[in-house]
């Protein structure tokens, strides 16, 4: 099993959600985060006490959406490939994907475990 953590520009959330549904991912969580990394941030008008100064500044942090899901080993590669092929480009990156190994998964209450708990009922 693999845990996939995806950081994207928020407008790309519907695309990623569709890809996860297509590959039968049983669940996911997402939330808005602020962070910084290699992707350039757009300049914004500077505001001081609710008025604009006329200057442009580059914010230190940018809003992104973080998505987490755990999928079977066989689905992970396909999901990652589809996301990287359909979002952004080499000259216009749109986020990051991190993959971690997961040794076990257990469904609370049913005593089920393994890959079966990762797919929809």
C-alpha positions as a Markdown table, in Angstrom:
| # | Residue | x | y | z |
|---|---|---|---|---|
| 1 | Unk | 0.0 | 0.0 | 0.0 |
| 2 | Unk | 1.1 | 3.6 | -0.6 |
| 3 | Unk | 0.1 | 6.8 | 1.0 |
| 4 | Unk | 0.1 | 9.6 | -1.6 |
| 5 | Unk | 0.3 | 13.2 | -0.5 |
| 6 | Unk | -0.4 | 15.7 | -3.2 |
| 7 | Unk | 0.1 | 19.5 | -3.0 |
| 8 | Unk | -1.7 | 21.4 | -5.8 |
| 9 | Unk | -3.1 | 24.8 | -6.8 |
| 10 | Unk | -6.7 | 24.7 | -5.4 |
| 11 | Unk | -8.3 | 25.0 | -8.8 |
| 12 | Unk | -6.9 | 21.6 | -9.8 |
| 13 | Unk | -8.8 | 19.8 | -7.0 |
| 14 | Unk | -11.7 | 18.6 | -9.3 |
| 15 | Unk | -9.2 | 17.0 | -11.7 |
| 16 | Unk | -7.3 | 15.2 | -9.0 |
| 17 | Unk | -10.6 | 14.0 | -7.4 |
| 18 | Unk | -11.8 | 12.6 | -10.8 |
| 19 | Unk | -8.5 | 10.8 | -11.2 |
| 20 | Unk | -8.8 | 9.2 | -7.7 |
| 21 | Unk | -12.4 | 8.1 | -8.4 |
| 22 | Unk | -11.3 | 6.7 | -11.8 |
| 23 | Unk | -8.7 | 4.5 | -10.1 |
| 24 | Unk | -11.1 | 3.3 | -7.4 |
| 25 | Unk | -9.5 | 5.1 | -4.5 |
| 26 | Unk | -11.7 | 4.4 | -1.5 |
| 27 | Unk | -11.1 | 7.6 | 0.4 |
| 28 | Unk | -9.2 | 10.9 | 0.5 |
| 29 | Unk | -8.9 | 14.0 | 2.6 |
| 30 | Unk | -8.1 | 17.5 | 1.5 |
| 31 | Unk | -7.5 | 20.8 | 3.2 |
| 32 | Unk | -6.2 | 24.3 | 2.4 |
| 33 | Unk | -2.7 | 25.0 | 3.5 |
| 34 | Unk | -0.2 | 27.8 | 3.2 |
| 35 | Unk | 3.4 | 27.0 | 2.2 |
| 36 | Unk | 6.4 | 27.8 | 0.0 |
| 37 | Unk | 8.5 | 25.7 | -2.2 |
| 38 | Unk | 10.0 | 25.7 | -5.7 |
| 39 | Unk | 6.9 | 27.1 | -7.5 |
| 40 | Unk | 7.0 | 30.8 | -8.0 |
| 41 | Unk | 4.4 | 32.9 | -6.3 |
| 42 | Unk | 2.6 | 35.7 | -8.1 |
| 43 | Unk | 3.1 | 39.3 | -7.1 |
| 44 | Unk | 0.2 | 41.0 | -5.4 |
| 45 | Unk | -0.6 | 44.6 | -4.6 |
| 46 | Unk | 0.7 | 45.6 | -1.2 |
| 47 | Unk | -1.9 | 46.4 | 1.4 |
| 48 | Unk | -1.2 | 48.4 | 4.6 |
| 49 | Unk | -4.0 | 48.8 | 7.1 |
| 50 | Unk | -6.7 | 48.1 | 4.4 |
| 51 | Unk | -5.4 | 50.5 | 1.7 |
| 52 | Unk | -3.2 | 49.7 | -1.3 |
| 53 | Unk | 0.3 | 51.3 | -1.4 |
| 54 | Unk | 0.7 | 51.0 | -5.2 |
| 55 | Unk | 3.7 | 48.6 | -4.7 |
| 56 | Unk | 3.7 | 45.0 | -5.7 |
| 57 | Unk | 5.1 | 42.4 | -3.3 |
| 58 | Unk | 5.7 | 38.6 | -3.6 |
| 59 | Unk | 4.1 | 36.8 | -0.6 |
| 60 | Unk | 6.4 | 34.5 | 1.3 |
| 61 | Unk | 3.6 | 31.8 | 1.4 |
| 62 | Unk | 1.0 | 30.7 | -1.1 |
| 63 | Unk | -2.3 | 28.9 | -0.7 |
| 64 | Unk | -2.4 | 25.3 | -1.9 |
| 65 | Unk | -4.6 | 22.3 | -1.4 |
| 66 | Unk | -3.1 | 19.2 | 0.3 |
| 67 | Unk | -4.7 | 15.9 | -0.6 |
| 68 | Unk | -4.0 | 12.6 | 1.2 |
| 69 | Unk | -5.0 | 9.1 | 0.1 |
| 70 | Unk | -3.9 | 5.5 | 0.7 |
| 71 | Unk | -4.1 | 3.2 | -2.3 |
| 72 | Unk | -3.0 | -0.2 | -3.4 |
| 73 | Unk | 0.5 | -0.5 | -4.8 |
| 74 | Unk | -0.8 | -1.3 | -8.3 |
| 75 | Unk | -3.0 | 1.8 | -8.3 |
| 76 | Unk | -0.4 | 4.2 | -7.0 |
| 77 | Unk | 1.8 | 4.3 | -10.1 |
| 78 | Unk | -1.2 | 4.8 | -12.4 |
| 79 | Unk | -2.6 | 7.6 | -10.3 |
| 80 | Unk | 0.7 | 9.4 | -10.1 |
| 81 | Unk | 1.3 | 9.1 | -13.8 |
| 82 | Unk | -2.1 | 10.4 | -14.7 |
| 83 | Unk | -1.8 | 13.4 | -12.3 |
| 84 | Unk | 1.6 | 14.4 | -13.6 |
| 85 | Unk | 0.4 | 14.0 | -17.2 |
| 86 | Unk | -2.8 | 16.0 | -16.8 |
| 87 | Unk | -1.8 | 18.9 | -14.4 |
| 88 | Unk | 0.8 | 21.4 | -15.1 |
| 89 | Unk | 3.7 | 21.1 | -17.5 |
| 90 | Unk | 7.5 | 21.0 | -17.5 |
| 91 | Unk | 7.6 | 24.8 | -17.9 |
| 92 | Unk | 4.6 | 25.5 | -15.6 |
| 93 | Unk | 4.7 | 23.2 | -12.5 |
| 94 | Unk | 1.5 | 23.0 | -10.4 |
| 95 | Unk | 2.5 | 21.2 | -7.3 |
| 96 | Unk | 4.2 | 18.2 | -5.7 |
| 97 | Unk | 3.5 | 14.5 | -5.0 |
| 98 | Unk | 5.0 | 12.5 | -2.1 |
| 99 | Unk | 4.7 | 8.7 | -1.8 |
| 100 | Unk | 5.2 | 6.7 | 1.4 |
| 101 | Unk | 5.0 | 3.0 | 2.0 |
| 102 | Unk | 2.2 | 1.9 | 4.3 |
| 103 | Unk | 2.6 | -1.5 | 6.0 |
| 104 | Unk | -0.9 | -2.1 | 7.1 |
| 105 | Unk | -4.5 | -0.7 | 7.1 |
| 106 | Unk | -7.3 | -1.8 | 9.4 |
| 107 | Unk | -11.0 | -0.9 | 9.3 |
| 108 | Unk | -12.2 | -0.1 | 12.8 |
| 109 | Unk | -15.0 | -2.2 | 14.0 |
| 110 | Unk | -15.1 | -4.8 | 11.1 |
| 111 | Unk | -11.7 | -6.4 | 11.7 |
| 112 | Unk | -11.0 | -6.2 | 8.0 |
| 113 | Unk | -7.5 | -5.3 | 6.9 |
| 114 | Unk | -5.3 | -5.0 | 3.9 |
| 115 | Unk | -6.1 | -3.8 | 0.4 |
| 116 | Unk | -9.8 | -4.6 | 0.8 |
| 117 | Unk | -10.3 | -1.6 | 3.2 |
| 118 | Unk | -8.9 | 0.8 | 0.6 |
| 119 | Unk | -11.6 | 0.4 | -2.0 |
| 120 | Unk | -15.2 | 1.6 | -1.9 |
| 121 | Unk | -17.8 | -0.9 | -0.6 |
